[in-house]
């Protein structure tokens, strides 16, 4: 059986308390969601291929009215478009969504591969896995939500032939 003096026990309790605080703050660093009174945006992430990318996230309408996402922009990306994948004559095709997407009250829209997603064109700078890219999601009625897309995958067609 272990025996501790009061001073040693206080040190142990201090260390345990600090471990719990550290674990709490570390877990909040990986929390990757954004919200206001109207929307909840969960886990924005993206794949990058050279200077293009595709962004995904979950968008929940928490309000009692329909909301409409109409655009996205970023200082480090030349243009961002909302896209959808459609099946046309047994062929999957990607199409830009020109007038935005309405999310009914209480509903969730998933931006995911082979469905709705954001297309990033002209990504400036060099990004690596786990980097974050600042993006503003723009809704009707002048609502703007600042989010960070976590880079999940980076691919390049550049191949070094110097062996």
Phi and psi in degrees as GROMACS dihedral restraints (atoms count N, CA, C in turn):
[ dihedral_restraints ]
;  ai    aj    ak    al  type     phi  dphi    fc
    3     4     5     6     1   -88.0    20    10
    4     5     6     7     1   142.6    20    10
    6     7     8     9     1  -125.2    20    10
    7     8     9    10     1   137.0    20    10
    9    10    11    12     1  -125.8    20    10
   10    11    12    13     1   145.5    20    10
   12    13    14    15     1   -77.3    20    10
   13    14    15    16     1   166.1    20    10
   15    16    17    18     1   -61.1    20    10
   16    17    18    19     1   -39.7    20    10
   18    19    20    21     1   -64.3    20    10
   19    20    21    22     1   -42.0    20    10
   21    22    23    24     1   -66.4    20    10
   22    23    24    25     1   -39.8    20    10
   24    25    26    27     1   -64.3    20    10
   25    26    27    28     1   -39.9    20    10
   27    28    29    30     1   -62.4    20    10
   28    29    30    31     1   -39.5    20    10
   30    31    32    33     1   -64.6    20    10
   31    32    33    34     1   -43.4    20    10
   33    34    35    36     1   -62.5    20    10
   34    35    36    37     1   -45.1    20    10
   36    37    38    39     1   -63.3    20    10
   37    38    39    40     1   -38.4    20    10
   39    40    41    42     1   -61.7    20    10
   40    41    42    43     1   -45.2    20    10
   42    43    44    45     1   -64.9    20    10
   43    44    45    46     1   -45.5    20    10
   45    46    47    48     1   -61.3    20    10
   46    47    48    49     1   -43.9    20    10
   48    49    50    51     1   -60.3    20    10
   49    50    51    52     1   -44.1    20    10
   51    52    53    54     1   -66.9    20    10
   52    53    54    55     1   -34.7    20    10
   54    55    56    57     1   -62.8    20    10
   55    56    57    58     1   -44.8    20    10
   57    58    59    60     1   -63.5    20    10
   58    59    60    61     1   -40.4    20    10
   60    61    62    63     1   -63.3    20    10
   61    62    63    64     1   -44.6    20    10
   63    64    65    66     1   -61.6    20    10
   64    65    66    67     1   -44.9    20    10
   66    67    68    69     1   -61.9    20    10
   67    68    69    70     1   -40.2    20    10
   69    70    71    72     1   -62.4    20    10
   70    71    72    73     1   -47.7    20    10
   72    73    74    75     1   -69.5    20    10
   73    74    75    76     1   -35.8    20    10
   75    76    77    78     1   -64.5    20    10
   76    77    78    79     1   -41.6    20    10
   78    79    80    81     1   -67.3    20    10
   79    80    81    82     1   -33.1    20    10
   81    82    83    84     1   -71.3    20    10
   82    83    84    85     1   -23.7    20    10
   84    85    86    87     1   -65.8    20    10
   85    86    87    88     1   -31.1    20    10
   87    88    89    90     1   -89.6    20    10
   88    89    90    91     1   -10.4    20    10
   90    91    92    93     1   -65.9    20    10
   91    92    93    94     1   128.1    20    10
   93    94    95    96     1  -136.0    20    10
   94    95    96    97     1    62.8    20    10
   96    97    98    99     1  -139.2    20    10
   97    98    99   100     1   161.7    20    10
   99   100   101   102     1  -139.7    20    10
  100   101   102   103     1   143.7    20    10
  102   103   104   105     1  -157.6    20    10
  103   104   105   106     1   160.1    20    10
  105   106   107   108     1  -137.9    20    10
  106   107   108   109     1  -161.8    20    10
  108   109   110   111     1   -67.1    20    10
  109   110   111   112     1   -22.8    20    10
  111   112   113   114     1  -103.7    20    10
  112   113   114   115     1   -33.4    20    10
  114   115   116   117     1  -133.6    20    10
  115   116   117   118     1   155.0    20    10
  117   118   119   120     1  -127.7    20    10
  118   119   120   121     1   122.3    20    10
  120   121   122   123     1  -114.8    20    10
  121   122   123   124     1   120.9    20    10
  123   124   125   126     1  -112.2    20    10
  124   125   126   127     1   131.1    20    10
  126   127   128   129     1    47.6    20    10
  127   128   129   130     1    65.0    20    10
  129   130   131   132     1   -68.2    20    10
  130   131   132   133     1   126.8    20    10
  132   133   134   135     1  -141.8    20    10
  133   134   135   136     1   163.4    20    10
  135   136   137   138     1  -150.0    20    10
  136   137   138   139     1   158.6    20    10
  138   139   140   141     1  -112.2    20    10
  139   140   141   142     1   142.0    20    10
  141   142   143   144     1  -120.4    20    10
  142   143   144   145     1   135.9    20    10
  144   145   146   147     1  -129.3    20    10
  145   146   147   148     1   107.2    20    10
  147   148   149   150     1    54.6    20    10
  148   149   150   151     1  -115.4    20    10
  150   151   152   153     1  -106.4    20    10
  151   152   153   154     1    20.8    20    10
  153   154   155   156     1  -122.5    20    10
  154   155   156   157     1   163.1    20    10
  156   157   158   159     1  -160.6    20    10
  157   158   159   160     1   168.5    20    10
  159   160   161   162     1  -129.5    20    10
  160   161   162   163     1   133.6    20    10
  162   163   164   165     1  -116.6    20    10
  163   164   165   166     1   142.8    20    10
  165   166   167   168     1  -134.1    20    10
  166   167   168   169     1   150.4    20    10
  168   169   170   171     1  -174.5    20    10
  169   170   171   172     1   171.3    20    10
  171   172   173   174     1  -109.8    20    10
  172   173   174   175     1   134.3    20    10
  174   175   176   177     1  -125.2    20    10
  175   176   177   178     1   109.6    20    10
  177   178   179   180     1  -104.1    20    10
  178   179   180   181     1   131.0    20    10
  180   181   182   183     1   -87.2    20    10
  181   182   183   184     1   108.0    20    10
  183   184   185   186     1   -91.1    20    10
  184   185   186   187     1    -6.7    20    10
  186   187   188   189     1   -84.0    20    10
  187   188   189   190     1   175.5    20    10
  189   190   191   192     1   -96.7    20    10
  190   191   192   193     1    14.2    20    10
  192   193   194   195     1  -131.3    20    10
  193   194   195   196     1   157.4    20    10
  195   196   197   198     1   -64.1    20    10
  196   197   198   199     1   146.0    20    10
  198   199   200   201     1  -123.2    20    10
  199   200   201   202     1   159.5    20    10
  201   202   203   204     1  -136.1    20    10
  202   203   204   205     1   119.7    20    10
  204   205   206   207     1   -84.2    20    10
  205   206   207   208     1   127.6    20    10
  207   208   209   210     1  -116.9    20    10
  208   209   210   211     1   -19.0    20    10
  210   211   212   213     1  -168.8    20    10
  211   212   213   214     1   174.6    20    10
  213   214   215   216     1  -148.8    20    10
  214   215   216   217     1   150.4    20    10
  216   217   218   219     1  -149.3    20    10
  217   218   219   220     1   159.8    20    10
  219   220   221   222     1  -153.1    20    10
  220   221   222   223     1   146.5    20    10
  222   223   224   225     1   -71.5    20    10
  223   224   225   226     1   -19.5    20    10
  225   226   227   228     1  -105.6    20    10
  226   227   228   229     1    10.9    20    10
  228   229   230   231     1  -135.2    20    10
  229   230   231   232     1   129.5    20    10
  231   232   233   234     1   -62.7    20    10
  232   233   234   235     1   -45.4    20    10
  234   235   236   237     1  -151.8    20    10
  235   236   237   238     1   149.3    20    10
  237   238   239   240     1  -129.9    20    10
  238   239   240   241     1   131.3    20    10
  240   241   242   243     1  -123.8    20    10
  241   242   243   244     1   147.0    20    10
  243   244   245   246     1   -83.8    20    10
  244   245   246   247     1   129.5    20    10
  246   247   248   249     1  -126.5    20    10
  247   248   249   250     1   161.6    20    10
  249   250   251   252     1  -137.8    20    10
  250   251   252   253     1   153.6    20    10
  252   253   254   255     1  -103.0    20    10
  253   254   255   256     1   127.9    20    10
  255   256   257   258     1  -122.1    20    10
  256   257   258   259     1   155.5    20    10
  258   259   260   261     1  -101.0    20    10
  259   260   261   262     1   117.4    20    10
  261   262   263   264     1  -131.4    20    10
  262   263   264   265     1   117.1    20    10
  264   265   266   267     1    52.9    20    10
  265   266   267   268     1    46.9    20    10
  267   268   269   270     1    62.7    20    10
  268   269   270   271     1    20.9    20    10
  270   271   272   273     1  -125.5    20    10
  271   272   273   274     1   130.1    20    10
  273   274   275   276     1   -77.6    20    10
  274   275   276   277     1   127.6    20    10
  276   277   278   279     1  -129.9    20    10
  277   278   279   280     1   141.7    20    10
  279   280   281   282     1   -94.1    20    10
  280   281   282   283     1   132.0    20    10
  282   283   284   285     1  -132.5    20    10
  283   284   285   286     1   139.8    20    10
  285   286   287   288     1   -70.6    20    10
  286   287   288   289     1   142.0    20    10
  288   289   290   291     1   -97.2    20    10
  289   290   291   292     1   110.2    20    10
  291   292   293   294     1   -78.1    20    10
  292   293   294   295     1   -36.3    20    10
  294   295   296   297     1  -107.1    20    10
  295   296   297   298     1    16.6    20    10
  297   298   299   300     1    82.5    20    10
  298   299   300   301     1  -177.9    20    10
  300   301   302   303     1  -130.5    20    10
  301   302   303   304     1   128.0    20    10
  303   304   305   306     1   -89.8    20    10
  304   305   306   307     1   131.9    20    10
  306   307   308   309     1  -113.7    20    10
  307   308   309   310     1   113.0    20    10
  309   310   311   312     1   -62.0    20    10
  310   311   312   313     1   155.3    20    10
  312   313   314   315     1   -52.8    20    10
  313   314   315   316     1   131.6    20    10
  315   316   317   318     1    80.9    20    10
  316   317   318   319     1    -5.9    20    10
  318   319   320   321     1   -95.0    20    10
  319   320   321   322     1   162.6    20    10
  321   322   323   324     1  -122.4    20    10
  322   323   324   325     1   135.2    20    10
  324   325   326   327     1  -111.7    20    10
  325   326   327   328     1   126.4    20    10
  327   328   329   330     1   -96.1    20    10
  328   329   330   331     1   119.1    20    10
  330   331   332   333     1   -90.3    20    10
  331   332   333   334     1   110.2    20    10
  333   334   335   336     1  -147.3    20    10
  334   335   336   337     1   164.0    20    10
  336   337   338   339     1   -55.3    20    10
  337   338   339   340     1   142.8    20    10
  339   340   341   342     1    64.4    20    10
  340   341   342   343     1    28.7    20    10
  342   343   344   345     1  -154.8    20    10
  343   344   345   346     1  -152.4    20    10
  345   346   347   348     1   -62.6    20    10
  346   347   348   349     1   142.7    20    10
  348   349   350   351     1  -164.5    20    10
  349   350   351   352     1   168.2    20    10
  351   352   353   354     1   -99.1    20    10
  352   353   354   355     1   136.0    20    10
  354   355   356   357     1  -104.8    20    10
  355   356   357   358     1   128.4    20    10
  357   358   359   360     1  -105.1    20    10
  358   359   360   361     1   125.0    20    10
  360   361   362   363     1  -120.5    20    10
  361   362   363   364     1   134.5    20    10
  363   364   365   366     1    73.0    20    10
  364   365   366   367     1    50.0    20    10
  366   367   368   369     1   -71.0    20    10
  367   368   369   370     1   121.4    20    10
  369   370   371   372     1   -95.0    20    10
  370   371   372   373     1   136.0    20    10
  372   373   374   375     1    97.5    20    10
  373   374   375   376     1   170.5    20    10
  375   376   377   378     1  -104.5    20    10
  376   377   378   379     1   120.5    20    10
  378   379   380   381     1  -115.4    20    10
  379   380   381   382     1   150.5    20    10
  381   382   383   384     1  -127.0    20    10
  382   383   384   385     1   166.0    20    10
  384   385   386   387     1   -51.4    20    10
  385   386   387   388     1   137.0    20    10
  387   388   389   390     1    77.8    20    10
  388   389   390   391     1    -2.2    20    10
  390   391   392   393     1   -67.7    20    10
  391   392   393   394     1   158.5    20    10
  393   394   395   396     1  -115.5    20    10
  394   395   396   397     1   138.7    20    10
  396   397   398   399     1  -119.5    20    10
  397   398   399   400     1   123.8    20    10
  399   400   401   402     1   -73.0    20    10
  400   401   402   403     1   130.0    20    10
  402   403   404   405     1  -139.0    20    10
  403   404   405   406     1   143.9    20    10
  405   406   407   408     1  -106.0    20    10
  406   407   408   409     1   124.9    20    10
  408   409   410   411     1   -93.1    20    10
  409   410   411   412     1   128.4    20    10
  411   412   413   414     1  -113.0    20    10
  412   413   414   415     1   130.3    20    10
  414   415   416   417     1  -117.6    20    10
  415   416   417   418     1   163.6    20    10
  417   418   419   420     1   -58.9    20    10
  418   419   420   421     1   163.2    20    10
  420   421   422   423     1    65.1    20    10
  421   422   423   424     1    28.6    20    10
  423   424   425   426     1    62.4    20    10
  424   425   426   427     1    22.7    20    10
  426   427   428   429     1   -85.1    20    10
  427   428   429   430     1   128.3    20    10
  429   430   431   432     1  -128.5    20    10
  430   431   432   433     1   131.4    20    10
  432   433   434   435     1  -117.9    20    10
  433   434   435   436     1   123.0    20    10
  435   436   437   438     1   -84.2    20    10
  436   437   438   439     1   125.1    20    10
  438   439   440   441     1  -131.6    20    10
  439   440   441   442     1   167.9    20    10
  441   442   443   444     1  -122.6    20    10
  442   443   444   445     1   123.2    20    10
  444   445   446   447     1   -89.0    20    10
  445   446   447   448     1   125.9    20    10
  447   448   449   450     1   -86.0    20    10
  448   449   450   451     1   127.5    20    10
  450   451   452   453     1   -74.4    20    10
  451   452   453   454     1   118.1    20    10
  453   454   455   456     1   -97.3    20    10
  454   455   456   457     1   -31.3    20    10
  456   457   458   459     1  -150.7    20    10
  457   458   459   460     1   137.8    20    10
  459   460   461   462     1  -129.6    20    10
  460   461   462   463     1   126.2    20    10
  462   463   464   465     1  -126.0    20    10
  463   464   465   466     1   150.2    20    10
  465   466   467   468     1  -136.4    20    10
  466   467   468   469     1   146.5    20    10
  468   469   470   471     1   -91.6    20    10
  469   470   471   472     1    -3.0    20    10
  471   472   473   474     1   -70.0    20    10
  472   473   474   475     1   132.4    20    10
  474   475   476   477     1  -131.4    20    10
  475   476   477   478     1   128.3    20    10
  477   478   479   480     1   -86.7    20    10
  478   479   480   481     1   118.9    20    10
  480   481   482   483     1   -93.5    20    10
  481   482   483   484     1     4.3    20    10
  483   484   485   486     1   -84.8    20    10
  484   485   486   487     1   100.1    20    10
